[in-house]
């Protein structure tokens, strides 16, 4: 793979301040991208990532709001007005037991996990290279794996999987490919940010590792290469695909 795979390309990665988004943004930058715009709601983690590579541009934006999508579009337009790759990585997790349900949690998960990629894709579509544009969406094996107290998160990711397939069909005639990755339990902050205690997170990870045939949880380095690979020109005959990266958990 060429070190300049994404030379002269402009990339947007939502949720680029931590975890998978952070690693993906830096991978695109290291592979020659002209600019990698990363978004998030807090400036500090975004600035930390931007300090690691001159191609990374931080934009504080809530992708679930119209103001946020406007800010991201303005950032793309400021750098030439053409977008080559859009990575939807921003996501939230939270437990939603039906016997103690908070409707605000339900709305929030769907706003960030489902509505945000819909609204941002629609906003950036006029700027997305056609033909030749790529959209990569970070889903989850939760879309296919039933777990107690996680029905809302799982449903939101099932919706994401449907978006990937539908957009691949809708945008294919424009020469735009749409694919996704569906990670299992990966070492990122999403669980603790979602309100789980450190002890619970440790227990979940241990249980996952015990069930997965590979005997461990995932690392961001297991996911990032697939995100960049799906956006490469060498993957030009792949669209509508959702690659499961879970250490074999779904088959165990």
N, C-alpha and C positions, 0 to 999 in steps of 0.2 A: 504494500500500500504506500503510495506516495506521501511524503510529508506535506505536500501542498495540495492534497485532495480537494480542499475547499477554497483554493486561491481565488481571490476577488469576489467571493461570495459573502452575502450578508445573512446573518442568522439571528433568530430570536429564540430565547429559551426562557420560558416562564418558570417561576420558582427557582431561579438560578443562584440563590444565595447559599444554599446548603445541599447536602446529600447528592442525589442523582443529578439534579439540575446543575449544581456547581461543577461536578465532574464532567458532565457533558459539555458545558460551556467552555471549559478549559481545553477539552479534547478538540472541539471545533477550532478554537483559536490556535492550538498547537499544530493543527493540520492546515494552517494557512488562511483561515477565514479573514476577510478584510475587516469585518466587524461582527461581534457577538453581543447583541443587546440582551442583558439579563434583567429580569423583573422580579419584584417582591414588594412586600408591604413595609419592610424595615430597611433603612439605608445602610446600617452598619455591616451586616453580612455581605450585602452587594458590593460595598466599597472594598471589603477585604478580598473578594474574588477579583475585582477589577485591578487591584494592586498587583496581582500575580501575572497579568498579561496585558500589554497595551491595546490589544484588539477588543478587550472586554469593556462594554459600556453599561454602567448601571443606570437603571430607570426605576425609581420608586413608583409603583403602580399596583393598585388592587385590580386584578384581572376580572373580578366579578362585578365591576362597576363600569358605567359608560365613560366616566372620567379616566379610569385606568386604561381602557382600550384606546381612548383618544390619545393619551400620553404615549403609549407604545407606538401607535401609528405615526405620531409626530416624530418620534425618534428615528423610525425607519426612513421617513421622508427626508429628514435632515442628513441622512447618509446616502443619498442618491435616489431614494424612492422606490427601490426594487428590493424585494425580499426573496431569498432563495430557499431557506429552510425555516420552518416554524415548528418548534418543539413545545408541545403542551405537557409540562411537567408539574406545574403547581397543583397541589392537592391537599386535602385535609382528611383526617380520620377522627372518629369519635365513636364511643360505644352508645348504642341507642336501644336499651332494653324496652320492650313494649310495655312492661308493667311499671315503667318509670320514665316515660318518654317526654323529652323536652322538644316541642315543635321547632324551637329556634335552632336546635342542633340539626334537625332534619333539613331545614331550609338552608342552613349554612353549608352543609356537605354538598347538597345539590347545586347551590349557587357557585361554589368553587370548583367542584369536580365535573359538573355537567354544563351548567349555563355559561361559565366563563370560557371554556374552549369553543362553544358555539358562537358566542358573541364576538370573541377575538378573531376567530377564523373569518367570520363574515366581514369584520372591520378591515382585516388585512388582505382579504382575497383580491381586491383590485391592485394591490402592490406585489402579490406573489407571482414570481416568474411563471409565465405561461407561453409555451411549454417549458418544462424543466423544474418546476417548483416541487418542494417536498414538505409534507406534514408528517411528523412523528409524534404519537401520543403515548404517554406513559399510563398504562392501565394497571391491572393487578390480577393475580390469580383469584382474588376474592370475588371476581365476577363469576367464577365457576365453582367456588368452594364455599359451601354453606357453613357458617359458624354462628353460635349463639351471640346475641346482642350486637351483631354487626350487619343486620339486614339492610340498613340504610346505606352504609358504605358499600356493601356488595352490590346493591341495586344501582348505585351511582356509577360503579365501575362497569356493570353490565350495560348501562346506557352508553358509556364511553366506547365499549366494544362495538355496539351498534352504530355509533357515529362513525367509527373508523371504516367499517364496511360500507356504510351508506355513502360517505364522502368519497371513498375510492371510486364508486360507480358514478357519482354525480360529477366529480372533478376530473375523472379520467379523460373525457373528451377535450378538456383544456390542457392536457399534458401534465397534470399535477398528480403526483402519487401520494397516497395516504396509507400509513402503516402504524403499527403499535408494538410496544413491548409490554409484557405482563409479568412483572417481577413477583416473586414470593416474598418472604420475610427478609428484608435487606437492612443492614445496619445503617439507619438514617434516623434523624430526630422525629419522624412523623408520629411515632407512638407516644413518646413523652409529650410532644406538643399537643397531642390529642387528649391528654389528661391522664394517661396511665402512669402509675408509679414506677420508679426504677426497678423495684422488686418484681412487679408484674411483668414488665418488659423482659427482664432476665428469665423469668419463668416461661414466658411465651417463646422466647428464642431457643431456650433449651429444649422445650417440647417440639418445636419445629425441627431442630437439628436431629432429634431422636427419630422423627418420622421420615425425614427426607433421606432417600437412598444415598445421597452424597455425604450425609452426616454432618452438615453444617448449615448455617444461615448464609445469606448472600452478602456480598460487599458491593459497593458502588462500582468497583472495577469489573464486576461480573456483568453489569448492565450497560455501562457507557459504550463499549465497542459496538454493541448491537444498534444503539441509537444512531451513531455516526455511520455505521455500515448501511443501514436502511436508507440514509440520505445520500449515499454515494452514487455517482453515475453508473458504477458497475452493478448496482441493484435495480437498474432501470426496468426490469421485467417483474418486479415485485410490487404489488399494490393490493390493499385490502387484507394484508397479513397481520396477525397478532402473534408475536413470538413469545412463547412462555419461557421464562428464565427463572426456575424455582428449585433447582437442585433435585428435581424429580418428585417434588411433593405431591403434585396432582395425581401421579400414578401410584403413589404408595398407599 
